[in-house]
Amino acid sequence: MKIETDRAVITGGVRHGLTLGAPIGLRIENSDWRNWKEAMSPAPVKAAGRKGEKLTVPRPGHADLAGLQKFGFRDIRNVLERASARETAARVGAGAIARRLLDEFGITIYSRVLQIGRARDSRRKVAVEEFRFVDKSVVRAIDERATLAMKTEIDAARKAGESLGGIFEVRAFGLPPGLGSYAAAGERLGGRIGGALMSIPAIKGAEIGEGFAAAARPGSAVHDEIFFREGRGFYRKTNHAGGLEGGMTNGESLIARACMKPIPTLTSPLKSVDIESGRSAPAIRERSDICAVPAAAVVGEAMVAIELARAMLAKFGGDSLADMQAAHQAYVERLEGSWPRP
């Protein structure tokens, strides 16, 4: 929401603009937290006002009911605050640090919104330069016509008391081949990136490259043919694989997508049940947007950055950035100097 102007403050691990090797501490103070000091107080309070009232009607599509059942709570507030997507602010903070590391190796990460409701941007081929202007769109879409269609969808949903989901795409450019591994399940980069995207609240599906669409196509239309040219090395004219083959980066740009379900909190609440009385009741309402897909795309960027930074550290890591850069340079030179072999 526009009323939230949170800023991250570095509290440790950095001195004079350089990391020290110690854990980096970030503090992000939400502008609304002061209004909840009593309702969410760690210590017992006599009266916490309206915001401290016990919540007993779970929302369909949220963690409310399953969380109550799992931990034996009788107040939904104990679940919904921790399950809230507001926790992703911390992920974006951590992702910014990961992105700064990747910058040192010429790796850049961008995102765009592909779909909100029924409005879709059908463009597949997008140049890296176009992503740099995506934030000029209020819905973070590259295509202007798609932007207008998505805004229309959101306005209609607001009037109807509805919420909307959609699809966003994350792309990473400048990756070397060989990040990740085919040797063990936990090292396959596709699984790690897919899991990272699916860990974002409200994300119900993730894919790499052509993803689900590849299931309906023949192999000749799915697999990317390999070419070689002196001075360029190995390359592919297509990127249906989304930059990953066999659990590893293949030198092409990484393409990952995720679909987000509509926000569970509706201004026209769905039917639910009061856990105290057992009677039918409308679901509780909390402050909510109509559509959060553009924000989720930024979180997706952060999660991909974190996984790529982990993969880079696993392959090239040392005790300092200089060590890591030297290892990376040696690897790039080896690839450039040893192929094609006689």
BELRA-V188830 format. One record per pair of residues at least 12 apart in sequence whose ideal C-beta (glycine too) atoms are under 10 Angstrom apart, sorted by sequence separation. I is the first residue (numbers start at 0). J is the second residue. D is the distance in Angstrom with one decimal. If there is no record, write none. Layout:
((I J D) (I J D))
//
This chain:
((11 23 6.7) (12 24 5.9) (13 25 9.9) (35 47 9.0) (38 50 4.0) (39 51 8.4) (55 67 9.1) (63 75 4.9) (66 78 3.3) (129 141 5.4) (137 149 8.7) (138 150 6.5) (153 165 9.9) (179 191 7.4) (193 205 4.6) (209 221 6.4) (223 235 4.1) (224 236 6.7) (239 251 9.8) (241 253 6.3) (242 254 6.1) (243 255 8.7) (268 280 9.0) (269 281 7.4) (270 282 7.3) (271 283 7.9) (311 323 7.6) (314 326 7.8) (315 327 4.7) (10 23 8.6) (11 24 3.8) (12 25 9.0) (37 50 7.6) (38 51 4.0) (62 75 9.3) (63 76 9.7) (65 78 8.4) (66 79 7.8) (129 142 9.5) (136 149 8.6) (137 150 6.8) (152 165 8.8) (179 192 9.0) (192 205 7.7) (193 206 7.8) (208 221 8.8) (222 235 9.5) (223 236 7.5) (224 237 7.3) (238 251 4.7) (240 253 9.8) (241 254 3.8) (242 255 8.7) (268 281 4.0) (269 282 5.2) (314 327 8.2) (315 328 9.3) (9 23 6.8) (10 24 3.9) (11 25 8.9) (34 48 9.7) (36 50 9.8) (37 51 6.1) (38 52 8.5) (61 75 8.8) (63 77 9.9) (64 78 8.6) (94 108 8.6) (111 125 7.3) (136 150 9.3) (138 152 9.2) (149 163 8.9) (174 188 9.7) (193 207 6.9) (223 237 4.7) (235 249 7.5) (237 251 8.9) (238 252 6.5) (240 254 8.6) (241 255 6.6) (267 281 8.7) (268 282 4.3) (315 329 9.0) (9 24 6.8) (10 25 6.8) (11 26 9.7) (35 50 6.2) (63 78 5.6) (66 81 8.2) (126 141 9.8) (138 153 7.6) (192 207 6.9) (208 223 8.9) (222 237 8.8) (223 238 6.2) (234 249 9.8) (235 250 8.1) (238 253 9.3) (239 254 9.3) (241 256 8.6) (267 282 10.0) (268 283 7.4) (311 326 9.9) (315 330 7.0) (8 24 8.9) (9 25 6.1) (10 26 5.3) (34 50 7.1) (35 51 8.9) (62 78 5.7) (63 79 5.9) (66 82 6.3) (109 125 9.0) (120 136 9.9) (125 141 6.0) (137 153 9.3) (149 165 7.8) (189 205 9.5) (221 237 9.4) (223 239 5.6) (233 249 8.6) (234 250 7.2) (235 251 5.8) (238 254 6.7) (265 281 9.6) (268 284 6.0) (311 327 7.8) (314 330 7.6) (8 25 7.0) (9 26 8.2) (58 75 8.2) (61 78 8.4) (62 79 7.0) (65 82 9.5) (125 142 9.3) (189 206 9.6) (190 207 9.7) (193 210 9.7) (220 237 9.3) (222 239 6.9) (223 240 5.5) (233 250 6.8) (234 251 7.8) (265 282 7.5) (267 284 9.5) (7 25 4.8) (8 26 4.8) (55 73 7.3) (57 75 5.9) (61 79 6.8) (109 127 7.3) (111 129 8.5) (120 138 9.6) (122 140 9.5) (189 207 5.2) (221 239 5.3) (222 240 7.4) (223 241 9.7) (232 250 8.0) (264 282 7.9) (266 284 7.1) (7 26 7.1) (8 27 7.6) (54 73 9.7) (55 74 7.3) (56 75 7.5) (62 81 8.4) (63 82 7.8) (111 130 6.5) (122 141 6.7) (188 207 9.0) (189 208 9.2) (220 239 7.7) (221 240 8.1) (223 242 9.7) (263 282 8.1) (264 283 8.2) (265 284 7.7) (6 26 9.5) (7 27 5.1) (8 28 7.8) (53 73 7.4) (54 74 6.0) (55 75 6.7) (62 82 3.7) (107 127 7.1) (109 129 8.8) (110 130 7.7) (118 138 8.8) (120 140 5.2) (122 142 5.7) (264 284 6.1) (6 27 7.3) (7 28 9.4) (53 74 4.9) (54 75 4.0) (55 76 9.9) (57 78 8.5) (58 79 7.9) (61 82 6.9) (62 83 9.0) (109 130 3.4) (112 133 8.3) (119 140 9.4) (120 141 6.5) (121 142 8.1) (171 192 9.4) (223 244 8.2) (264 285 5.2) (266 287 8.0) (5 27 5.2) (6 28 8.0) (52 74 9.1) (53 75 8.3) (54 76 5.2) (57 79 8.8) (61 83 9.3) (108 130 9.1) (109 131 7.4) (111 133 5.2) (118 140 8.7) (120 142 4.6) (222 244 8.9) (263 285 9.3) (264 286 7.9) (265 287 7.9) (5 28 6.8) (51 74 9.7) (53 76 7.5) (54 77 9.0) (107 130 8.4) (110 133 7.3) (115 138 6.3) (119 142 9.5) (120 143 9.8) (121 144 10.0) (122 145 8.0) (169 192 8.6) (216 239 8.5) (262 285 10.0) (264 287 3.8) (266 289 8.5) (5 29 5.8) (6 30 9.9) (52 76 8.7) (54 78 9.2) (107 131 9.1) (109 133 6.7) (112 136 8.0) (115 139 9.9) (120 144 8.3) (121 145 8.0) (225 249 9.1) (263 287 8.2) (264 288 8.9) (265 289 9.5) (4 29 9.8) (5 30 6.7) (51 76 8.2) (54 79 7.5) (109 134 10.0) (111 136 8.5) (115 140 8.2) (120 145 3.7) (140 165 9.9) (262 287 5.5) (3 29 6.7) (4 30 6.3) (5 31 9.7) (50 76 8.8) (112 138 5.4) (114 140 9.0) (118 144 9.3) (119 145 6.8) (120 146 8.3) (213 239 6.8) (223 249 8.1) (262 288 6.4) (3 30 5.8) (5 32 9.9) (111 138 9.5) (112 139 4.8) (113 140 7.7) (118 145 6.4) (138 165 8.8) (140 167 9.6) (141 168 9.7) (169 196 7.8) (212 239 9.0) (213 240 8.9) (262 289 7.4) (2 30 6.7) (3 31 7.4) (111 139 6.0) (112 140 4.8) (113 141 9.3) (118 146 8.9) (120 148 8.6) (139 167 7.8) (209 237 9.8) (213 241 9.8) (223 251 7.5) (261 289 9.0) (262 290 7.2) (2 31 7.7) (47 76 9.8) (110 139 7.1) (111 140 6.2) (112 141 8.7) (113 142 9.6) (118 147 8.5) (119 148 7.9) (120 149 8.2) (167 196 9.4) (208 237 9.9) (209 238 9.2) (210 239 9.6) (261 290 7.8) (262 291 6.0) (0 30 9.7) (109 139 9.9) (111 141 5.2) (112 142 10.0) (115 145 8.8) (118 148 3.6) (119 149 8.6) (208 238 6.9) (209 239 4.7) (261 291 9.3) (262 292 9.7) (0 31 9.4) (111 142 9.0) (114 145 8.5) (115 146 9.7) (117 148 8.3) (118 149 4.4) (208 239 5.5) (209 240 7.7) (210 241 7.5) (259 290 8.8) (261 292 9.6) (109 141 9.8) (113 145 8.3) (116 148 8.9) (117 149 9.5) (118 150 8.4) (208 240 4.7) (209 241 7.1) (259 291 7.2) (112 145 8.2) (115 148 8.3) (116 149 7.4) (118 151 6.9) (119 152 10.0) (207 240 7.4) (208 241 2.5) (259 292 5.3) (111 145 9.5) (112 146 8.8) (114 148 9.8) (115 149 4.2) (117 151 9.8) (118 152 4.7) (207 241 4.2) (208 242 7.2) (258 292 9.1) (114 149 8.0) (115 150 8.7) (116 151 9.1) (117 152 6.4) (118 153 8.9) (167 202 9.4) (206 241 7.9) (207 242 7.8) (208 243 7.0) (257 292 9.6) (259 294 9.6) (113 149 9.8) (115 151 9.7) (116 152 3.8) (169 205 9.9) (207 243 5.3) (208 244 9.4) (259 295 5.0) (39 76 7.8) (112 149 7.0) (115 152 5.4) (116 153 7.6) (164 201 7.3) (207 244 9.9) (258 295 9.8) (259 296 8.9) (38 76 7.4) (39 77 9.9) (114 152 9.4) (115 153 6.6) (117 155 9.9) (130 168 9.8) (164 202 9.5) (166 204 8.7) (168 206 9.7) (257 295 7.5) (116 155 8.2) (164 203 8.1) (257 296 8.5) (259 298 9.8) (116 156 6.8) (130 170 6.9) (166 206 9.5) (259 299 9.3) (35 76 9.8) (39 80 6.6) (115 156 9.1) (257 298 9.5) (38 80 9.3) (130 172 8.7) (257 299 5.8) (125 168 8.7) (127 170 7.8) (208 251 9.3) (256 299 8.8) (210 254 9.0) (255 299 7.5) (35 80 8.5) (116 161 9.0) (118 163 9.2) (123 168 9.7) (125 170 7.7) (127 172 5.2) (208 253 8.9) (209 254 8.8) (210 255 8.8) (211 256 9.5) (257 302 9.1) (116 162 9.7) (117 163 9.1) (119 165 8.6) (120 166 9.3) (127 173 9.0) (207 253 7.8) (208 254 5.5) (210 256 6.5) (257 303 9.8) (116 163 4.4) (118 165 8.3) (119 166 7.9) (207 254 6.9) (208 255 8.3) (209 256 9.8) (211 258 9.9) (255 302 9.3) (115 163 5.6) (116 164 7.6) (117 165 9.7) (120 168 9.1) (206 254 9.0) (207 255 5.5) (208 256 8.9) (255 303 6.1) (114 163 9.7) (115 164 7.7) (116 165 6.7) (192 241 9.6) (206 255 7.2) (207 256 8.1) (114 164 8.7) (115 165 4.0) (193 243 9.9) (205 255 6.7) (206 256 5.2) (253 303 7.3) (114 165 4.6) (115 166 8.4) (189 240 9.6) (192 243 7.9) (205 256 6.9) (206 257 7.8) (255 306 9.7) (113 165 7.3) (114 166 4.2) (115 167 9.5) (189 241 8.5) (204 256 8.5) (205 257 4.6) (206 258 8.6) (32 85 10.0) (112 165 6.3) (113 166 4.5) (114 167 8.3) (189 242 9.7) (190 243 10.0) (204 257 6.7) (205 258 7.8) (253 306 9.9) (31 85 9.4) (112 166 7.5) (113 167 6.3) (114 168 9.6) (188 242 9.4) (189 243 4.9) (203 257 8.4) (204 258 4.5) (253 307 7.6) (111 166 10.0) (112 167 5.1) (113 168 5.3) (188 243 6.0) (189 244 9.1) (191 246 8.9) (202 257 4.9) (203 258 5.7) (204 259 9.1) (29 85 6.8) (111 167 6.9) (112 168 7.9) (176 232 9.4) (187 243 8.6) (189 245 8.9) (190 246 7.2) (201 257 9.6) (202 258 7.0) (203 259 7.2) (204 260 9.3) (110 167 5.8) (111 168 5.5) (176 233 8.0) (188 245 9.6) (189 246 5.8) (201 258 9.5) (202 259 5.7) (203 260 5.0) (27 85 9.6) (110 168 6.4) (111 169 8.5) (187 245 7.9) (188 246 5.7) (189 247 8.8) (199 257 7.1) (201 259 5.0) (202 260 7.9) (29 88 7.5) (109 168 8.9) (110 169 4.7) (111 170 8.1) (187 246 3.0) (188 247 6.3) (189 248 9.8) (196 255 6.4) (200 259 9.0) (201 260 5.3) (248 307 8.6) (109 169 7.4) (110 170 7.4) (186 246 6.7) (187 247 7.9) (188 248 6.5) (195 255 9.1) (196 256 8.4) (197 257 7.5) (199 259 8.0) (200 260 9.7) (201 261 8.2) (27 88 5.2) (108 169 6.6) (109 170 5.5) (110 171 10.0) (185 246 9.9) (186 247 9.0) (192 253 7.7) (196 257 4.4) (201 262 7.0) (27 89 6.6) (108 170 7.2) (109 171 8.1) (184 246 8.4) (193 255 7.7) (195 257 9.6) (196 258 9.7) (200 262 9.9) (201 263 7.9) (248 310 7.8) (25 88 9.5) (26 89 9.9) (107 170 8.8) (108 171 4.7) (109 172 7.8) (181 244 8.8) (182 245 9.8) (183 246 8.8) (192 255 5.6) (200 263 9.9) (247 310 9.1) (25 89 7.3) (27 91 8.8) (107 171 7.1) (108 172 7.8) (178 242 9.7) (179 243 7.4) (181 245 4.2) (182 246 8.3) (189 253 9.7) (193 257 8.8) (27 92 6.1) (106 171 6.3) (107 172 5.1) (108 173 9.4) (178 243 9.1) (179 244 9.9) (180 245 8.6) (181 246 4.8) (182 247 9.8) (188 253 8.6) (192 257 9.9) (25 91 9.9) (26 92 9.1) (106 172 7.0) (107 173 6.0) (108 174 9.8) (176 242 9.3) (179 245 8.5) (180 246 6.0) (181 247 6.2) (189 255 8.8) (25 92 4.5) (105 172 8.4) (106 173 4.4) (107 174 9.8) (179 246 5.0) (180 247 6.4) (25 93 7.5) (105 173 4.4) (106 174 5.9) (170 238 10.0) (174 242 6.6) (176 244 9.1) (178 246 9.6) (179 247 4.4) (23 92 9.2) (104 173 7.1) (105 174 9.3) (106 175 8.6) (174 243 9.6) (178 247 6.3) (179 248 6.4) (23 93 8.4) (25 95 8.7) (101 171 8.1) (104 174 8.9) (105 175 9.5) (172 242 9.3) (177 247 5.6) (178 248 4.3) (25 96 8.1) (102 173 9.6) (104 175 8.0) (170 241 8.9) (171 242 7.4) (176 247 7.0) (177 248 6.5) (178 249 9.6) (101 173 8.2) (106 178 9.7) (170 242 8.5) (176 248 5.7) (177 249 8.4) (178 250 9.9) (23 96 6.0) (98 171 10.0) (101 174 9.0) (168 241 9.9) (175 248 6.8) (176 249 5.3) (177 250 8.5) (174 248 4.7) (175 249 9.9) (176 250 4.0) (174 249 8.8) (175 250 6.8) (176 251 8.6) (178 253 9.2) (174 250 7.1) (171 248 8.7) (173 250 9.9) (174 251 8.0) (18 96 8.2) (174 252 7.2) (172 251 9.4) (173 252 8.1) (174 253 5.9) (5 85 9.4) (172 252 4.9) (173 253 9.8) (7 88 8.2) (18 99 8.9) (171 252 6.4) (172 253 8.0) (3 85 9.0) (7 89 9.0) (18 100 9.0) (170 252 5.6) (171 253 4.0) (5 88 6.1) (9 92 9.4) (13 96 9.4) (170 253 6.4) (171 254 8.4) (7 91 8.4) (8 92 9.8) (12 96 9.2) (169 253 7.7) (170 254 5.5) (171 255 8.2) (250 334 8.8) (3 88 8.8) (7 92 4.8) (169 254 7.8) (170 255 7.8) (5 91 9.6) (7 93 9.8) (123 209 9.5) (168 254 6.8) (169 255 4.9) (170 256 9.7) (5 92 9.5) (9 96 9.5) (168 255 7.2) (169 256 7.5) (7 95 7.5) (167 255 9.4) (168 256 4.8) (169 257 7.8) (7 96 9.8) (167 256 6.9) (168 257 8.2) (166 256 5.9) (167 257 6.1) (201 291 7.3) (166 257 7.1) (167 258 8.3) (200 291 9.4) (201 292 9.2) (165 257 9.8) (166 258 4.8) (167 259 7.1) (165 258 7.2) (166 259 7.3) (202 295 7.1) (164 258 6.9) (165 259 5.9) (201 295 7.0) (205 299 9.0) (164 259 4.6) (165 260 9.3) (200 295 8.5) (163 259 9.2) (164 260 4.6) (165 261 8.8) (199 295 6.3) (202 298 9.0) (163 260 9.6) (164 261 4.4) (201 298 10.0) (202 299 8.1) (162 260 9.1) (163 261 5.4) (164 262 7.7) (200 298 8.8) (162 261 4.2) (163 262 7.9) (196 295 9.5) (199 298 5.3) (161 261 7.3) (162 262 4.1) (198 298 9.9) (199 299 6.6) (202 302 9.5) (161 262 9.5) (162 263 7.6) (233 334 8.8) (60 162 9.4) (162 264 7.3) (196 298 9.0) (199 301 9.2) (232 334 7.0) (162 265 5.8) (196 299 5.9) (199 302 6.4) (232 335 6.5) (161 265 6.6) (162 266 8.4) (195 299 8.6) (198 302 7.1) (231 335 9.9) (90 195 9.2) (156 261 8.4) (160 265 6.1) (161 266 8.1) (162 267 9.8) (197 302 9.5) (230 335 9.3) (233 338 6.8) (156 262 10.0) (159 265 9.7) (160 266 4.3) (161 267 7.4) (195 301 9.1) (196 302 5.9) (232 338 6.4) (233 339 8.3) (159 266 9.0) (160 267 3.3) (192 299 9.8) (195 302 4.1) (196 303 7.5) (232 339 8.8) (90 198 8.8) (159 267 7.6) (160 268 8.8) (194 302 9.2) (195 303 6.8) (90 199 7.8) (156 265 9.7) (157 266 8.1) (195 304 9.6) (156 266 9.7) (192 302 7.8) (195 305 6.8) (196 306 9.2) (229 339 9.2) (87 198 9.7) (191 302 9.8) (192 303 6.0) (195 306 5.1) (227 338 7.6) (87 199 6.4) (191 303 9.9) (194 306 8.6) (195 307 9.9) (227 339 5.9) (86 199 9.9) (87 200 6.9) (192 305 9.7) (193 306 9.6) (86 200 7.7) (87 201 9.9) (124 238 9.5) (191 305 9.6) (192 306 5.2) (195 309 9.6) (84 199 7.7) (85 200 9.2) (123 238 9.7) (191 306 5.0) (192 307 8.0) (84 200 4.1) (190 306 9.9) (191 307 9.4) (83 200 7.5) (84 201 6.5) (82 200 7.1) (84 202 10.0) (188 306 7.1) (191 309 7.6) (192 310 9.2) (188 307 8.2) (191 310 7.7) (188 309 9.4) (188 310 5.9) (186 310 8.8) (127 252 7.8) (162 287 7.2) (163 288 9.6) (165 290 7.0) (167 292 5.9) (162 288 7.7) (163 289 6.4) (164 290 7.5) (165 291 9.2) (166 292 7.5) (167 293 7.7) (125 252 9.9) (162 289 5.6) (163 290 4.4) (164 291 8.6) (165 292 3.9) (167 294 9.6) (169 296 7.2) (179 306 9.2) (186 313 8.1) (161 289 7.5) (162 290 6.6) (163 291 9.1) (164 292 6.6) (165 293 8.7) (167 295 6.0) (168 296 7.7) (169 297 9.7) (178 306 9.5) (179 307 9.5) (125 254 9.8) (160 289 9.4) (161 290 9.6) (162 291 8.6) (163 292 7.5) (166 295 9.8) (167 296 3.6) (169 298 9.8) (171 300 9.0) (178 307 7.0) (159 289 9.8) (165 295 8.4) (166 296 9.3) (167 297 8.9) (169 299 4.8) (170 300 9.3) (179 309 9.8) (180 310 9.1) (123 254 9.3) (157 288 9.7) (158 289 9.9) (164 295 9.1) (165 296 9.2) (167 298 9.2) (168 299 8.3) (169 300 5.5) (178 309 9.4) (179 310 5.6) (157 289 5.0) (167 299 5.7) (169 301 9.4) (171 303 6.2) (178 310 4.2) (156 289 5.3) (157 290 9.0) (167 300 9.1) (169 302 8.2) (170 303 8.8) (171 304 8.0) (174 307 7.2) (177 310 9.4) (178 311 6.6) (180 313 8.6) (155 289 9.8) (156 290 7.0) (169 303 4.8) (179 313 8.6) (180 314 9.1) (153 288 9.3) (154 289 8.7) (169 304 8.9) (171 306 9.8) (178 313 8.1) (179 314 8.7) (153 289 5.5) (171 307 6.1) (174 310 8.9) (175 311 8.6) (178 314 6.1) (152 289 9.5) (153 290 5.2) (174 311 8.9) (177 314 7.0) (178 315 9.4) (62 200 8.4) (152 290 8.0) (61 200 9.4) (153 292 9.6) (175 314 8.4) (61 201 9.4) (150 290 10.0) (175 315 9.0) (60 201 8.6) (149 290 8.3) (114 256 9.6) (109 252 9.9) (113 256 6.9) (149 292 8.6) (113 257 9.9) (114 258 8.1) (115 259 9.4) (149 293 9.0) (107 252 9.7) (108 253 8.4) (110 255 9.3) (113 258 9.3) (114 259 9.6) (116 261 8.6) (110 256 9.8) (106 253 9.4) (110 257 9.8) (112 259 9.7) (138 290 8.1) (140 292 9.7) (175 327 7.3) (139 292 8.2) (140 293 8.4) (177 330 7.7) (138 292 7.5) (139 293 4.2) (176 330 9.6) (138 293 5.3) (139 294 8.7) (175 330 6.8) (176 331 10.0) (137 293 7.7) (139 295 9.9) (140 296 9.8) (175 331 6.5) (136 293 8.4) (139 296 5.7) (177 334 8.3) (138 296 9.5) (139 297 7.9) (176 334 7.2) (134 293 9.2) (175 334 7.6) (133 293 9.4) (133 296 8.7) (134 297 9.4) (115 289 9.8) (116 290 7.8) (84 259 9.9) (115 290 5.8) (116 292 9.3) (115 292 5.5) (84 262 8.7) (112 290 9.5) (114 292 7.9) (115 293 8.3) (113 292 9.0) (112 292 5.4) (112 293 5.5) (111 293 9.3) (112 294 10.0) (110 293 9.0) (112 295 8.8) (113 296 9.1) (79 263 9.9) (112 296 5.7) (79 264 9.4) (110 295 9.1) (111 296 6.8) (110 296 4.0) (109 296 9.4) (110 297 6.6) (110 298 9.1) (110 299 5.7) (110 300 4.7) (108 299 9.4) (109 300 7.1) (110 301 9.5) (108 300 5.3) (108 301 8.7) (110 303 8.4) (108 303 5.9) (108 304 5.3) (107 304 9.9) (106 304 8.8) (75 274 8.2) (108 307 7.4) (60 260 6.9) (63 263 8.6) (74 274 9.5) (60 261 7.7) (61 262 9.3) (62 263 9.0) (73 274 7.1) (106 307 6.7) (60 262 8.3) (61 263 4.3) (72 274 9.5) (73 275 7.6) (83 285 8.4) (98 300 7.8) (101 303 9.9) (106 308 8.9) (60 263 3.5) (61 264 7.5) (91 294 9.2) (94 297 8.6) (97 300 9.9) (98 301 7.8) (101 304 6.3) (104 307 9.8) (58 262 9.9) (59 263 6.5) (60 264 8.7) (79 283 8.4) (84 288 9.9) (87 291 9.7) (94 298 7.9) (97 301 7.4) (100 304 8.6) (101 305 10.0) (104 308 9.8) (58 263 5.0) (60 265 9.1) (80 285 9.6) (94 299 9.3) (95 300 9.5) (96 301 9.6) (97 302 9.3) (98 303 9.5) (99 304 9.2) (106 311 7.7) (57 263 9.8) (58 264 6.2) (59 265 9.1) (68 274 9.5) (79 285 6.8) (88 294 9.9) (91 297 6.2) (94 300 6.5) (95 301 7.1) (97 303 9.0) (98 304 4.6) (101 307 6.1) (58 265 8.4) (64 271 8.2) (67 274 6.6) (76 283 9.6) (84 291 7.0) (87 294 8.1) (90 297 9.7) (91 298 6.0) (94 301 2.4) (97 304 4.1) (98 305 9.0) (100 307 9.2) (101 308 5.9) (104 311 6.8) (63 271 8.6) (64 272 8.6) (75 283 6.9) (87 295 8.0) (90 298 5.9) (91 299 10.0) (93 301 6.8) (94 302 6.7) (96 304 8.7) (97 305 4.7) (100 308 5.2) (103 311 9.5) (59 268 9.0) (60 269 7.9) (76 285 9.7) (90 299 9.7) (91 300 8.1) (92 301 8.1) (93 302 9.3) (94 303 8.1) (95 304 8.0) (96 305 8.8) (97 306 8.4) (98 307 9.0) (99 308 9.2) (58 268 7.7) (59 269 4.8) (64 274 7.8) (75 285 9.7) (84 294 8.3) (87 297 8.7) (88 298 8.8) (90 300 10.0) (91 301 4.6) (94 304 4.5) (97 307 7.2) (98 308 7.9) (101 311 6.8) (58 269 7.5) (59 270 7.7) (63 274 9.3) (84 295 8.0) (87 298 4.5) (90 301 5.1) (91 302 9.2) (93 304 8.7) (94 305 5.5) (97 308 3.7) (100 311 7.2) (104 315 8.3) (56 268 8.6) (59 271 6.2) (86 298 10.0) (87 299 9.7) (89 301 9.5) (90 302 6.4) (93 305 6.2) (94 306 9.8) (96 308 8.1) (97 309 8.1) (100 312 8.0) (58 271 6.7) (88 301 9.8) (91 304 9.6) (56 270 9.9) (57 271 5.7) (84 298 8.1) (87 301 7.8) (90 304 9.8) (94 308 8.7) (97 311 9.1) (56 271 5.1) (57 272 7.6) (87 302 8.9) (90 305 7.6) (93 308 9.5) (97 312 9.6) (55 271 9.8) (56 272 7.2) (57 273 9.1) (104 320 9.9) (55 272 9.3) (56 273 5.1) (57 274 7.0) (103 320 6.4) (55 273 5.2) (56 274 7.4) (55 274 5.0) (56 275 9.0) (63 282 8.4) (104 323 8.3) (54 274 9.5) (55 275 4.7) (56 276 9.6) (63 283 8.0) (100 320 7.9) (103 323 8.0) (104 324 7.5) (55 276 8.1) (61 282 8.4) (103 324 6.7) (53 275 8.3) (56 278 9.7) (60 282 8.9) (61 283 9.4) (105 327 9.8) (56 279 9.6) (57 280 9.8) (58 281 9.8) (59 282 6.1) (100 323 8.5) (104 327 5.9) (56 280 4.8) (58 282 4.3) (61 285 9.1) (103 327 9.0) (104 328 9.6) (55 280 8.4) (56 281 7.2) (57 282 6.9) (58 283 6.1) (56 282 5.8) (57 283 7.6) (58 284 8.4) (56 283 4.9) (58 285 8.0) (104 331 9.6) (55 283 8.4) (56 284 9.7) (54 283 5.5) (58 287 9.9) (54 285 9.0) (31 286 8.2) (2 286 9.5) (0 286 7.8) (0 287 9.0) (0 288 6.1) (0 291 9.5) (3 294 10.0) (0 294 9.4) (20 318 7.9) (20 319 8.2) (18 319 9.9) (18 320 8.3) (17 320 9.1))
//
